[in-house]
Amino acid sequence: MSTSSPGPTWASFLDSQSRLPSWEHSFIARNFRLEERLVDDRWESYATYDAMQHHPTHGEWLGSHSRYLADKISRSHLSSTLPTTIDPADPDRCPETFAVGTSFFEYDGSLHLIRIEDVGSFARLIRKSPADVMAAATQWLSAPHSPDAEVWRDFVADRNSLSAIRPMFAALLEDVEKVFDAPGWPDKIRDVLGLLHLNPGATGGNIDILVFRYPVNSVIKLRGTLPDDRPLAPPTVLDMPFSTAFCPGPKGLNCGFVIDLSCGGNSPRREVIHPTSPYEAAHLWKMGTITKSVLLTDVPMARALHQAALRDETGRTDFARKTDPDLII
């Protein structure tokens, strides 16, 4: 972690939080200590929300963090649908993520991205019932040229109209495509992409999901960049709500890597963030239902294996040894 003026009280707070017996809180603080990819301007912006101090409680810190996200990372748009270009010099329309000192992922033009969304969240956004979303998506996937499939087109248009512009997490299809060939793929893809929030054990029931597959050239552009460039960036701790299933990568990497909740010991799979971009109806690729709960006692081991894999991948043998000494394997 590097800031222009980190301050001893902030460092002391993160150190004390890192030692908490509850990993749900300690991993958050450790991630902030691990973060190497943010420029000083981002930290200084975060500090203006009284975030970088010794908070009385974890909840107080969460409040400061949430205010920062609302004011700097989630942006509205004025048109009837998501724009195809945003101006990084316009703080009212462009998330700070993509405007201040961001290094972007270099990609091949044939790249496809994949994103998992739960039906409940999608339905709440467009103000429809989950049953209506499931019915429309099912109809589209089974008969996209039928008149009834137009309902899904309307739902996607509503989503594009109502979405805020913020960092969207996406995986590279080529890293996970084979997962979809296996029986029980919804549970498996949740695990390999580290989607801890999609946990039936926490929600009290199965979770229906939508799988969106889309080409990189459908991602919103940044004004002033080359015509074919799309802003795919590595995620950082200042680009999302607190997440215990996230671990920042070492400096120098132009993408992130997901934590495999299955503890499968696979090579790290890449993830990127990009501004919320318009979906097309045809970007819906699959539907499924997550039925298996995450074994929460395995989360620390998943983090340990992830960090070990990153040390091997990058040659950074020192990575996370100071922040996570109890997880060294």
SULZITA-V550586 format. One record per residue. N is the residue number from 1. RES is the residue in one small letter. PSI is psi in whole degrees, 0 to 359 (none if undefined). OMEGA is omega in whole degrees, -180 to 180 (* if undefined). NEAR is the number of other ideal C-beta (glycine too) atoms within 12 Angstrom. Layout:
[[N:RES:PSI:OMEGA:NEAR] [N:RES:PSI:OMEGA:NEAR]]
This chain:
[[1:m:135:180:33] [2:s:127:173:20] [3:t:162:180:26] [4:s:329:179:17] [5:s:77:-174:14] [6:p:326:178:25] [7:g:136:-178:20] [8:p:330:-178:13] [9:t:322:177:18] [10:w:315:179:28] [11:a:319:179:21] [12:s:320:179:19] [13:f:312:-180:31] [14:l:322:179:37] [15:d:316:-179:22] [16:s:320:178:22] [17:q:325:-180:33] [18:s:337:-177:31] [19:r:359:-179:21] [20:l:143:180:21] [21:p:337:180:12] [22:s:112:-178:17] [23:w:338:178:29] [24:e:331:177:22] [25:h:319:-174:26] [26:s:323:-179:30] [27:f:330:178:41] [28:i:310:-180:36] [29:a:321:179:36] [30:r:323:178:39] [31:n:321:178:42] [32:f:324:178:38] [33:r:330:-179:34] [34:l:338:-171:36] [35:e:120:-177:35] [36:e:354:-166:30] [37:r:2:-178:32] [38:l:135:177:36] [39:v:163:-176:25] [40:d:326:-180:18] [41:d:323:179:21] [42:r:316:179:34] [43:w:320:-180:32] [44:e:323:176:25] [45:s:316:180:29] [46:y:322:-178:38] [47:a:334:-179:26] [48:t:348:177:18] [49:y:21:-179:27] [50:d:33:-178:21] [51:a:329:-174:35] [52:m:71:179:35] [53:q:182:177:22] [54:h:100:-176:23] [55:h:143:178:26] [56:p:326:-178:15] [57:t:163:174:15] [58:h:323:-180:26] [59:g:324:178:14] [60:e:319:177:19] [61:w:317:179:31] [62:l:320:179:24] [63:g:316:178:20] [64:s:317:-180:29] [65:h:317:-179:33] [66:s:323:178:20] [67:r:320:177:21] [68:y:314:-180:33] [69:l:317:-178:29] [70:a:324:-175:19] [71:d:333:-171:22] [72:k:338:-171:32] [73:i:327:178:37] [74:s:118:-175:28] [75:r:149:177:32] [76:s:168:172:23] [77:h:156:-171:30] [78:l:348:-175:14] [79:s:177:-180:17] [80:s:354:177:13] [81:t:170:179:22] [82:l:140:179:35] [83:p:165:176:28] [84:t:348:179:22] [85:t:140:172:27] [86:i:154:-177:36] [87:d:116:-180:23] [88:p:346:179:30] [89:a:359:-179:15] [90:d:97:-176:22] [91:p:344:179:21] [92:d:342:-176:20] [93:r:339:-177:29] [94:c:124:176:35] [95:p:144:179:43] [96:e:331:178:40] [97:t:317:-172:47] [98:f:9:-176:48] [99:a:342:-172:33] [100:v:106:170:28] [101:g:34:-179:22] [102:t:136:172:33] [103:s:134:-172:25] [104:f:154:-179:28] [105:f:132:176:29] [106:e:127:-172:21] [107:y:161:173:28] [108:d:145:-177:16] [109:g:342:-180:15] [110:s:3:-176:13] [111:l:138:171:29] [112:h:143:179:27] [113:l:161:180:39] [114:i:140:-179:39] [115:r:137:179:38] [116:i:128:176:44] [117:e:140:177:39] [118:d:144:-175:33] [119:v:321:-178:37] [120:g:315:-180:27] [121:s:318:178:25] [122:f:316:-179:36] [123:a:318:180:26] [124:r:319:-179:19] [125:l:315:-176:25] [126:i:4:175:30] [127:r:44:174:15] [128:k:170:177:26] [129:s:150:175:16] [130:p:324:180:29] [131:a:320:179:14] [132:d:319:179:23] [133:v:317:179:35] [134:m:316:-178:30] [135:a:317:-179:23] [136:a:318:180:37] [137:a:319:178:41] [138:t:316:179:25] [139:q:318:179:26] [140:w:313:-177:33] [141:l:330:-177:25] [142:s:328:-177:16] [143:a:75:-173:16] [144:p:343:-178:24] [145:h:3:180:15] [146:s:155:178:16] [147:p:325:-179:12] [148:d:338:-179:18] [149:a:346:179:24] [150:e:337:178:18] [151:v:319:179:26] [152:w:320:177:38] [153:r:318:179:26] [154:d:319:180:21] [155:f:320:179:34] [156:v:320:177:36] [157:a:321:176:22] [158:d:318:179:28] [159:r:316:-180:36] [160:n:329:-180:30] [161:s:323:-170:24] [162:l:349:-177:27] [163:s:141:170:32] [164:a:159:175:24] [165:i:115:-179:41] [166:r:173:177:33] [167:p:127:175:40] [168:m:133:177:40] [169:f:138:177:38] [170:a:149:174:45] [171:a:162:176:41] [172:l:124:-175:33] [173:l:320:-176:34] [174:e:338:180:19] [175:d:338:-172:29] [176:v:1:-172:38] [177:e:322:-177:22] [178:k:337:179:15] [179:v:326:-177:32] [180:f:349:178:27] [181:d:348:-174:12] [182:a:148:173:18] [183:p:144:-179:10] [184:g:30:-176:18] [185:w:328:-180:28] [186:p:318:178:32] [187:d:320:-177:32] [188:k:318:-179:27] [189:i:326:174:40] [190:r:316:-178:39] [191:d:311:-174:36] [192:v:339:177:38] [193:l:3:175:44] [194:g:34:-176:40] [195:l:71:-174:38] [196:l:333:-179:36] [197:h:344:178:29] [198:l:69:-172:37] [199:n:104:179:28] [200:p:331:179:25] [201:g:335:180:21] [202:a:330:-177:16] [203:t:345:178:20] [204:g:15:178:10] [205:g:168:179:18] [206:n:154:-176:24] [207:i:116:176:36] [208:d:139:-176:31] [209:i:154:173:38] [210:l:135:179:43] [211:v:117:179:40] [212:f:129:178:35] [213:r:123:-174:29] [214:y:149:-179:31] [215:p:152:-177:26] [216:v:334:-179:31] [217:n:1:173:24] [218:s:356:-180:28] [219:v:141:175:42] [220:i:140:176:40] [221:k:162:171:30] [222:l:129:178:33] [223:r:138:179:22] [224:g:353:177:17] [225:t:172:180:21] [226:l:152:-173:13] [227:p:324:-175:13] [228:d:2:-177:17] [229:d:134:176:25] [230:r:139:-174:36] [231:p:88:172:40] [232:l:121:-172:40] [233:a:158:172:42] [234:p:137:179:40] [235:p:148:177:43] [236:t:174:-178:42] [237:v:342:-179:41] [238:l:10:-177:43] [239:d:5:-172:41] [240:m:164:169:32] [241:p:162:177:27] [242:f:135:-180:32] [243:s:124:178:31] [244:t:348:179:32] [245:a:31:178:37] [246:f:145:175:39] [247:c:122:180:46] [248:p:148:177:39] [249:g:166:179:39] [250:p:154:176:29] [251:k:143:179:22] [252:g:342:177:16] [253:l:136:-179:30] [254:n:21:172:24] [255:c:171:174:37] [256:g:179:177:42] [257:f:137:-176:38] [258:v:152:173:45] [259:i:126:180:44] [260:d:107:-177:41] [261:l:345:180:39] [262:s:353:-177:31] [263:c:36:-175:25] [264:g:350:178:23] [265:g:24:180:17] [266:n:163:173:26] [267:s:145:-177:19] [268:p:134:178:35] [269:r:139:-172:35] [270:r:150:172:34] [271:e:153:177:46] [272:v:166:169:43] [273:i:149:176:39] [274:h:161:179:45] [275:p:146:176:45] [276:t:126:-173:41] [277:s:155:-178:39] [278:p:132:169:33] [279:y:152:164:41] [280:e:155:179:24] [281:a:321:-176:29] [282:a:352:176:19] [283:h:341:174:33] [284:l:122:-173:37] [285:w:316:-178:32] [286:k:163:170:29] [287:m:153:178:32] [288:g:180:-180:34] [289:t:124:176:25] [290:i:124:-177:37] [291:t:338:-173:22] [292:k:132:178:23] [293:s:151:174:23] [294:v:134:175:31] [295:l:99:-171:19] [296:l:332:179:19] [297:t:345:179:13] [298:d:351:-175:24] [299:v:316:177:32] [300:p:320:178:30] [301:m:321:178:25] [302:a:319:178:38] [303:r:318:180:40] [304:a:314:179:30] [305:l:323:179:33] [306:h:313:-179:45] [307:q:322:177:40] [308:a:319:179:29] [309:a:321:178:30] [310:l:324:176:38] [311:r:318:179:26] [312:d:319:-176:19] [313:e:322:-172:23] [314:t:347:-175:22] [315:g:7:178:12] [316:r:83:-176:21] [317:t:344:180:15] [318:d:351:-171:19] [319:f:126:175:31] [320:a:7:-179:35] [321:r:328:179:21] [322:k:326:-177:18] [323:t:328:-175:32] [324:d:55:-176:33] [325:p:335:-180:17] [326:d:354:-178:22] [327:l:5:-179:29] [328:i:127:178:19] [329:i:none:*:21]]
